[in-house]
Amino acid sequence: QVQLQESGPGLVKPSETLSLTCTVSGTPVSSGSYLWTWIRQPPGKGLEWIGYIYYSGNSNNNPSLKGRVTMSVDTSKNQFSLNLSSVTDADTAVYYCARFLVGNSYFDYCGQGTLVTVSS
Amino acid sequence: QSALTQPPSASGSPGQSVTISCTGTSSDVGGYNSVSWYQQHPGKAPKVMIYEVSKRPSGVPDRFSGSKSGNTASMTVSGLQAEDEADYYCCSYAGSNNFVFGTGTKVTVL
């Protein structure tokens, strides 16, 4: 079955870079049918779309994050990754990775989420 | 891009219906039929309930339905059950390969 699992540090210092990896099983990240997506949710708040990466390496991200986002995909490891630079406490959130179905326009599988806290 | 607007809360008794609205603009909700709805229980990942405005993925009860009129999409939960108590979020394609979520609605089953 399809599974996604986020991994990375749970604590990041202000002004540093948050780095997360999503390990995917049961479905190839090399498929052109999906957008590999990151979503976050600050504690007690709503969901925010961060961005996606396609198997080809093409990506797009939320304009509100002002160029702080880079993403990559590693088809050999069946993983994709998120880097968010110059973090502040506003970036404290549960980060989810998700598979987005291109043909039907929805997120059909999500990881369980990982809490990243920005604090010195 | 601004979050889509949802009412903060909605409620109903078991067996009743509740409708949640999701208001955007002609650049997102009104411009595309790519609106989806997600249910989120506390501490859990979001789960899709409706996609492409009104379609239900396999396994989602037909008590969940969706529609759209102009810049506002809606999801109705009929025959409310205790397990429907959760947060609900809409999501829309917003053009230029961007997506935007709604502000979220907490549904309470009285």
HADDOCK unambig.tbl for C-alpha pairs under 7 A between the chains (distance, minus, plus):
assign (segid A and resid 46 and name CA) (segid B and resid 103 and name CA) 5.77 0.50 0.50
assign (segid A and resid 46 and name CA) (segid B and resid 104 and name CA) 6.00 0.50 0.50
assign (segid A and resid 47 and name CA) (segid B and resid 101 and name CA) 6.35 0.50 0.50
assign (segid A and resid 48 and name CA) (segid B and resid 101 and name CA) 6.17 0.50 0.50
assign (segid A and resid 49 and name CA) (segid B and resid 99 and name CA) 6.45 0.50 0.50
assign (segid A and resid 49 and name CA) (segid B and resid 100 and name CA) 6.15 0.50 0.50
assign (segid A and resid 49 and name CA) (segid B and resid 101 and name CA) 6.79 0.50 0.50
assign (segid A and resid 60 and name CA) (segid B and resid 97 and name CA) 6.76 0.50 0.50
assign (segid A and resid 61 and name CA) (segid B and resid 98 and name CA) 6.98 0.50 0.50
assign (segid A and resid 62 and name CA) (segid B and resid 98 and name CA) 6.67 0.50 0.50
assign (segid A and resid 104 and name CA) (segid B and resid 52 and name CA) 6.78 0.50 0.50
assign (segid A and resid 105 and name CA) (segid B and resid 34 and name CA) 5.89 0.50 0.50
assign (segid A and resid 105 and name CA) (segid B and resid 51 and name CA) 6.89 0.50 0.50
assign (segid A and resid 105 and name CA) (segid B and resid 52 and name CA) 6.69 0.50 0.50
assign (segid A and resid 106 and name CA) (segid B and resid 36 and name CA) 6.21 0.50 0.50
assign (segid A and resid 106 and name CA) (segid B and resid 51 and name CA) 6.06 0.50 0.50
assign (segid A and resid 107 and name CA) (segid B and resid 48 and name CA) 6.79 0.50 0.50
assign (segid A and resid 108 and name CA) (segid B and resid 48 and name CA) 6.44 0.50 0.50
assign (segid A and resid 110 and name CA) (segid B and resid 45 and name CA) 6.37 0.50 0.50
assign (segid A and resid 111 and name CA) (segid B and resid 45 and name CA) 6.93 0.50 0.50
assign (segid A and resid 112 and name CA) (segid B and resid 44 and name CA) 6.72 0.50 0.50
assign (segid A and resid 112 and name CA) (segid B and resid 45 and name CA) 5.62 0.50 0.50
assign (segid A and resid 113 and name CA) (segid B and resid 45 and name CA) 6.78 0.50 0.50
